[in-house]
Amino acid sequence: MSSALHRGGQRVGLLEDLGDVERLAVRWLRSWGRDPVGIAHLEASLTVGLGPEHAHNVKSVFEDLMEVGRQFGRRTLCRHGCHCRCLGADEAVFAHLIEAGASGDQEDAALLASLVVRPDMALCFAGLAAEFGMALNKVARAAPARPEISTPVAATVH
């Protein structure tokens, strides 16, 4: 296998270095389609932070975001394991896209979206990312301070 196939999974940082919104975005990305328990916890945090109806709508926005990415993505995004402390290159782009959208930086969000999906779908993808990011921002502000991660670096599993 060529190393180019895994370039998007290369470690570029640690999850703990991200802000709350970016970290939540990566958790959603990693859990989606492969960790039903993780998704249930994330959905519960949406419900607590936003209320049940708004949480349901936000989950639908995330589903739409992932479907647009699946249908029009340049390639499948590489994801690290759900409990891995590393941050992969694709995950970093996704996290920064969500944060840029949540912050109202539409130009940066569109640019980052164009790295993930075809150019003709970048604005659509960026719009969904912004809507999802704004909801994560509300959830992050409503959540108590995050506990420190106690897993030693040597215990990281990919």
N, C-alpha and C positions, 0 to 999 in steps of 0.2 A: 504494500500500500504506500502511496505517496504521502509525504508529510503535509502536502497541500490540502488533502482531504480533511485533516484535523486542525488546520490553522485557526479556525474559529473557536476551537476548544483550548487553545494555548492560554496558559495562566498569564494574566496581566495585572493581577492584584488580589486582594482579599475582600470578602464580603463585608468584613467589619470596617473597611475603609469607606464604604458607601454611606450616603445619607439614608434616612428612613424610607423615603419614597423609592429610591433606587433599589434598596435592599428588598423591599416588599415586591417590587416588580420582578426581580430575579427569582424570588421564592415562588411567585405565581408561574413564571416561565418554566422553572424546573419541575414544579409539581404537576403542571398541566399534562393530562393524558397518561400519567404514570404513578401518581401518588394520591389516591383518593382520600386517604386520611389527611394528608397535607392540605389538599384543596378544601376539605371540610373545615379545617382549622382556619384557613384563610377566609373562607366564606363566612365563618362565624365572626371573625374580626370585622368584616365588612358590615355584618348585621348590627354588631355592637356600635360601630362607629357611625353608621349611616341610617340605621333602621331597616326593617325587612324589605319594604318595597323598593327603596333606593338601592339596597344591596343586590336585589334580584336584577335590577336594571344594569348595574355596574358589571355584574357577572356576565350578562348578555353582551355588553360592550366588549368585555375581554374575549368572549367566545368569538365575536365578530372579528376582533383584532387578530386572533389566532387563525381564523379561517381565511382572512385576506392574506395573511402571511403564508399559509399553506398553499393557497391557490396561485398566488402571484409572487411568491418568494424567489429570490435568486437561487437559493438552495436552502436545505433544512438547516436551521440554527443548531449549532453544537451547544449542548448543555452539560454541565457537570452534575454529579449526583446531588440529590436533594439536600443532603447534610454536609456536603463538602464546603470547606471554608474558602476555597479558591474562587476566583472570579475569572471566567473565560472571556476571550475577546468578543465573541458573539453576545454573550451575556452583558458585557460592558456596554456595547452599542445599544442593546435593547434597554438597559437601565438608563442610559443617558438620554435616549429617545423619550422614554416615559417622563423623566425629570424635565427635559426641555419643554415638552408639551404641557406639563403641569405648571410650569413657570410662565407659560404664555410666550415662549420663544419659538414662534412658528417657523421662522426661517431655519434655525438649527434643527428643529424637529423634522422638517421636510428633508433636510440634507441627510440626517441620520436615517430616516425612513428609506431614502433612496439607496442606502447600503444594504437594506434588508429585502425590499421588494422592487419590482420593476418601476422605472421612473414614472410611468403613467398612473401608477397606483400609490405613489409616495404621499401625495396630499391626503388621500383617503386614509391611508395607514397612519399618517401623522395626526390626523384629526381624531381617530379612534384612540390612539395612544394618549393624546392630550386629555380626552374625556376620562379615560381610565386613570391617568396620572393625577388629575384633579381630585378624583375620588380617593385614591391612595393617600394623597396629601391630607385630606380630611381625616381619614382613618389614622394616619400617623400622628396627627395632632391630638386626636382623642385618646390614643393609647398611652399607657404609662411608660416611663423611661425604660429602654431596653436593658435587660440584664447583661452583664459581661459574659462573654463566651468563655467557658472554662476548659474547653477541649484543647489539649496541647497541640502545637503545630505538627509534631511528629505523628499525631493520630489521624491526620488528614487522609481520607480515602477518596480516590477518583472514580 
